[in-house]
């Protein structure tokens, strides 16, 4: 049974994460941001394995595919448009999920695990063992993406904190990541998890 104190502690944690970019040093801000990104990635795997029982060995393929889409779509020495590259990464991952899911969801048990592994290895081969993805050297993005509407920059990723919002309220990047981490947990616990517990 969940404690009544749990939501309060989670709220305090989110507030502390939101405030940290304004007082923390650059190294620790970047470190915690990376930890939160990987936590969201791990949480999505937990949702797949823990709640549905679908053990996937190809989960990282989507994570890598989005990164390579960003690298391929970004100009070589100029900053990419975050709105465009984010949309392209989402579309590419959705198409890959549709194509692989059409075949993967027709299997179960050990076959499901092996088919997900096979698709992830095929994608790995495309980017790692061909010139298309830069081979074993990978690809490099020389400038951080820009989030602009017209000429107004909404998010400056070049600042020390990485969360400077121009002419707007300054919410921390980590608070959005914390929300992205916590919101699906509540939804899974109350909605998706409840549906799975029904006889």
GIFENLIN-V565569 format. One record per helix or strand. SS is the DSSP state (a for helix, b for strand). FROM is the first residue (numbers start at 1). TO is the last residue. If there is no record, write none. Layout:
ss	from	to
SS	FROM	TO
SS	FROM	TO
//
This chain:
ss	from	to
a	6	23
a	26	52
a	60	73
b	81	81
a	82	104
a	110	128
a	131	133
a	135	137
b	146	149
b	152	156
b	164	164
a	173	197
//
